[in-house]
Amino acid sequence: MGVLIDGVWNDGELPQETGDSGRFNRADSAFRGEVTADGLSGFKAEAGRYHLYVAHGCPWAHRALIYRAVKKLDDVISVAYCLPGVRTFGWTYEDSAEFPDCLPDRVNGFHYLHEAYCASEPKYTGKVTVPALWDKKTKRIVNNESSEIIRMFNSAFNTLTGDTADYYPEPLRAEIDRLNALVYHNVNNGVYRCGFAKSQAAYDEAYDGLFAALDQLEEILSRQRYLAGPQITEADWRLFPTLVRFDVAYFSAFKCNKKRIADYPNLSNYTRDLHSRPGVAATVKPRYYVINYFSIAKANPNGIIPRGTPADFTAPHDRARFSAA
């Protein structure tokens, strides 16, 4: 995907992301500011102040888009959607008749996401990733860590929207944190550890961990409607983006081909349940997932994009058999 080195774009990778063992080691996010309701952090929650850079194809950005939808932030936080596919200069924002739902950057006019990174830190070295939350007032990126952005969206803007739904409730936090750790290592990042492994041993380890975790999640969902119990929590919204990408991309492009999500009765019905929540379906773009992942040269050297998109999340689900909060 390319990186910035001292503010200069390079079409390469960070060497630390692949160790001697061939394992893929994801680099930490660089911008870690926080938007708060009171503004004591330096970034106050205000309508129209923040702008979100995303890509439909990216599961980490998808988390932020889901929260923007379910927390009713559409009119509070503006958004730019990059064009799908891996491009020479990274995430690219422009008008396109082919992809009319990819909105260019109307705030700063940046053509490439790395321009936002350099505007924030001129000598930036590191990955250029989405989501990136931009502050129009200070003219810099506040945060590019999806797990932190969704926590901000969960509560910081409540007084502006009137939406008090809490996906990280105090009584369930320990269980949500436990589930997040399981899902992140083995599933969210596990598919990447399979797809970007550079040794057979590293791939086998990631593959076994991925499907052991999916089996465990399938068993949990055989007993209750959602991961932490009868109500939707952050743990569900963090898992969902990987599930909707799995059968159309990870199964084949990332060699995660033991079973599809469609082969897990509880996981597949659960995915359709979450997909049916107000505002969520509009954030799901399966065709873009195919384009994005099959554009990654190290996963698909020939660059041939499959024509099929085997995904239908609109079929009825059976999750109402469990009581819901």
C-alpha positions in Angstrom: 0.0 0.0 0.0 3.0 2.3 0.4 4.4 4.4 3.2 5.7 7.8 4.0 9.4 8.2 4.9 10.2 11.7 6.3 7.2 13.0 4.5 8.0 11.5 1.1 5.8 8.8 -0.4 7.4 5.4 -1.0 5.8 2.5 -2.7 7.0 0.0 -0.2 6.4 -1.5 3.2 7.6 -1.0 6.8 10.3 -3.6 7.4 9.1 -4.1 11.0 5.8 -5.5 9.9 7.4 -8.8 8.9 9.8 -10.3 11.3 12.4 -13.1 10.7 9.7 -15.7 11.3 7.6 -14.5 8.4 4.8 -13.4 10.7 2.9 -10.2 9.8 3.2 -7.7 12.6 0.8 -4.8 12.3 2.4 -1.4 13.1 0.7 0.8 15.7 -1.3 3.9 14.7 0.6 7.2 15.1 -2.1 9.8 15.9 -3.8 9.2 19.2 -5.6 12.4 20.2 -9.0 12.3 21.7 -12.3 14.1 21.1 -14.2 14.7 24.3 -17.5 16.2 25.2 -15.9 18.8 27.5 -13.0 19.6 25.2 -10.4 19.3 28.0 -8.4 17.0 25.6 -7.9 19.9 23.2 -10.5 18.5 20.8 -14.1 19.3 21.8 -17.0 17.5 20.3 -18.7 20.0 18.0 -21.0 19.6 15.1 -19.3 20.2 11.8 -15.8 20.3 13.2 -14.5 16.9 12.3 -14.0 15.1 9.0 -13.5 11.4 8.5 -11.3 9.9 5.8 -12.3 6.3 5.0 -12.2 3.6 2.4 -15.2 1.3 1.8 -12.9 -1.6 1.4 -11.1 -1.2 4.7 -12.5 -3.1 7.7 -10.9 -0.7 10.2 -12.5 2.2 8.5 -15.8 0.3 8.3 -15.9 0.3 12.1 -16.0 4.1 12.1 -18.6 4.2 9.4 -20.9 1.8 11.4 -20.6 4.0 14.5 -21.2 7.2 12.4 -24.4 5.5 11.3 -25.7 3.9 14.4 -24.9 6.9 16.6 -26.6 9.3 14.2 -23.5 11.3 13.4 -24.1 11.6 9.7 -24.9 15.3 10.0 -22.3 16.0 12.6 -19.1 14.5 11.0 -18.4 14.8 7.3 -16.7 12.1 5.3 -14.6 11.4 2.3 -14.6 7.9 0.7 -11.6 6.9 -1.4 -11.7 5.1 -4.7 -11.5 1.3 -4.3 -8.4 -0.7 -5.2 -4.7 -0.4 -4.4 -3.3 2.7 -6.3 0.1 4.0 -6.9 0.0 6.8 -4.3 -2.2 5.0 -1.8 -5.7 5.9 -0.8 -7.0 8.2 -3.5 -9.9 10.7 -3.4 -11.5 12.0 -6.5 -14.8 12.2 -8.4 -15.5 9.1 -10.4 -18.5 8.2 -12.7 -17.6 4.5 -12.1 -17.8 4.9 -8.4 -20.3 7.6 -7.6 -20.7 6.7 -4.0 -17.0 7.4 -3.4 -17.1 11.0 -2.2 -13.9 13.1 -2.8 -12.4 15.3 -0.1 -14.6 18.4 -0.1 -13.0 19.8 3.0 -9.3 20.0 2.2 -9.2 19.0 -1.5 -6.6 16.4 -0.8 -6.2 14.0 -3.7 -4.2 11.4 -1.7 -4.6 10.5 2.0 -0.9 10.9 2.5 -1.4 14.7 2.0 -3.5 14.8 5.2 -0.7 13.0 7.1 2.0 15.4 5.8 -0.3 18.4 6.6 -0.5 17.1 10.2 3.2 16.1 10.5 5.4 17.3 7.6 8.2 14.7 8.3 5.9 11.9 9.1 7.3 8.4 8.7 5.0 5.4 8.8 1.9 3.9 7.2 -0.9 6.0 5.8 -4.1 4.3 7.0 -7.9 4.8 7.2 -9.8 5.8 9.2 -8.3 9.1 9.9 -10.3 11.7 11.9 -9.4 15.2 10.8 -10.0 18.4 12.9 -11.0 21.3 10.7 -10.2 23.8 13.4 -6.5 22.8 14.1 -6.1 21.4 10.6 -4.6 18.1 11.5 -5.4 14.5 12.1 -6.7 13.9 15.6 -6.6 10.1 15.5 -6.1 7.2 13.1 -6.7 4.3 15.5 -10.2 2.8 14.7 -10.7 1.3 18.1 -10.3 4.7 19.7 -12.3 6.6 17.2 -15.3 4.4 17.8 -15.1 4.9 21.5 -15.2 8.7 20.9 -18.2 8.2 18.5 -19.9 6.1 21.2 -20.2 8.8 23.7 -18.5 12.1 23.0 -21.2 13.5 20.7 -24.2 12.3 22.7 -25.4 15.8 23.7 -25.3 16.9 20.1 -27.2 14.0 18.7 -29.5 13.0 21.6 -28.5 9.4 20.9 -27.5 7.7 24.2 -27.1 4.2 23.0 -24.0 2.8 24.7 -22.1 0.0 23.0 -19.5 -0.1 25.7 -21.6 -0.3 28.9 -19.8 -0.3 32.2 -21.2 -3.7 33.5 -20.0 -5.5 30.3 -16.6 -3.9 29.7 -14.5 -6.7 31.0 -16.3 -9.2 28.8 -16.2 -6.9 25.8 -12.5 -6.4 26.3 -12.0 -10.2 26.5 -13.9 -10.7 23.3 -12.1 -7.9 21.5 -8.8 -9.4 22.4 -9.9 -12.8 21.0 -11.4 -11.4 17.9 -8.7 -8.9 17.1 -5.7 -11.2 17.3 -7.3 -14.3 15.7 -10.0 -12.9 13.4 -9.7 -9.2 12.5 -6.0 -9.3 12.2 -5.9 -13.1 11.9 -7.0 -12.9 8.2 -4.2 -10.5 7.5 -1.7 -12.7 9.3 -2.8 -15.5 6.9 -2.8 -13.3 3.8 0.5 -11.5 4.5 2.4 -14.4 6.0 5.8 -15.0 4.4 6.5 -18.5 5.7 4.4 -21.7 5.8 4.8 -21.9 9.6 3.5 -18.3 10.1 0.6 -19.0 7.8 -0.3 -22.3 9.5 -0.2 -20.7 12.9 -2.5 -17.8 11.8 -4.9 -20.2 9.9 -5.3 -22.5 12.9 -5.9 -19.6 15.2 -8.4 -18.0 12.9 -10.6 -21.1 12.5 -10.3 -22.1 16.2 -11.6 -18.6 17.1 -14.5 -18.8 14.5 -15.5 -22.2 16.0 -15.5 -20.6 19.4 -17.6 -17.6 18.3 -20.0 -20.0 16.5 -20.5 -21.9 19.8 -21.1 -18.6 21.8 -23.7 -17.5 19.3 -25.5 -20.9 19.6 -26.4 -19.9 23.1 -27.1 -16.1 22.9 -28.0 -13.5 20.3 -24.8 -11.4 20.5 -21.3 -12.0 21.6 -21.6 -10.4 25.1 -25.2 -11.4 25.7 -28.7 -10.2 24.7 -27.6 -6.7 23.5 -25.4 -5.4 20.7 -22.0 -4.2 22.0 -18.7 -2.9 20.6 -17.5 -6.5 20.4 -20.2 -7.2 17.7 -19.4 -4.1 15.7 -15.7 -4.9 15.7 -16.3 -8.4 14.4 -18.9 -7.5 11.8 -16.6 -5.9 9.2 -14.4 -9.0 9.0 -17.5 -11.3 8.6 -18.9 -9.3 5.6 -15.5 -9.4 3.9 -14.7 -13.1 4.6 -16.5 -15.0 1.9 -15.9 -12.5 -0.9 -12.3 -11.8 -0.2 -10.4 -13.4 2.7 -11.6 -17.0 1.9 -9.8 -16.9 -1.5 -7.4 -13.9 -1.6 -6.0 -14.5 1.8 -6.1 -18.3 1.7 -8.6 -18.5 4.6 -10.3 -21.4 2.9 -11.2 -24.0 5.5 -14.8 -22.8 5.7 -16.9 -19.8 4.6 -18.9 -17.7 7.1 -21.9 -19.1 5.1 -20.9 -22.5 6.4 -21.4 -21.4 10.0 -25.2 -21.3 10.8 -25.0 -19.1 13.8 -22.3 -16.7 12.5 -24.0 -16.3 9.1 -27.4 -15.6 10.7 -25.8 -13.2 13.2 -24.1 -11.3 10.4 -27.5 -10.8 8.7 -29.0 -9.7 12.0 -26.4 -7.0 12.4 -26.7 -6.0 8.7 -30.4 -5.4 9.2 -29.9 -2.7 11.9 -30.9 0.8 10.8 -28.1 2.5 8.8 -25.8 -0.5 8.7 -26.6 -2.0 5.3 -25.6 1.3 3.6 -22.1 0.9 5.0 -21.6 -2.6 3.5 -20.1 -2.6 -0.1 -19.1 -6.2 -1.0 -18.1 -5.4 -4.5 -15.5 -2.9 -3.2 -14.1 -5.6 -1.0 -13.4 -7.8 -4.0 -11.7 -5.0 -5.8 -9.7 -3.9 -2.8 -8.3 -7.2 -1.8 -7.6 -8.6 -5.2 -5.8 -5.4 -6.0 -3.1 -6.2 -3.4 -0.1 -7.4 -5.4 1.4 -9.6 -2.8 -2.0 -11.4 -2.4 -2.8 -11.5 -6.1 0.3 -10.9 -8.3 -1.5 -11.1 -11.6 -4.0 -8.4 -10.6 -7.0 -10.2 -12.1 -10.2 -9.1 -10.3 -12.9 -11.8 -9.9 -16.2 -10.9 -11.6 -18.3 -12.6 -8.9 -19.4 -11.1 -5.6 -20.9 -14.1 -3.6 -22.6 -12.2 -0.8 -26.2 -11.7 0.2 -26.8 -10.3 3.7 -30.5 -9.4 3.1 -32.0 -12.9 3.6 -34.0 -13.4 6.8 -32.1 -14.4 9.9 -33.2 -16.6 12.8 -31.6 -14.6 15.7 -35.0 -13.5 17.0 -35.2 -16.9 18.7 -33.1 -15.4 21.4 -34.4 -12.7 23.6 -32.9 -9.2 22.8 -32.2 -6.3 25.1 
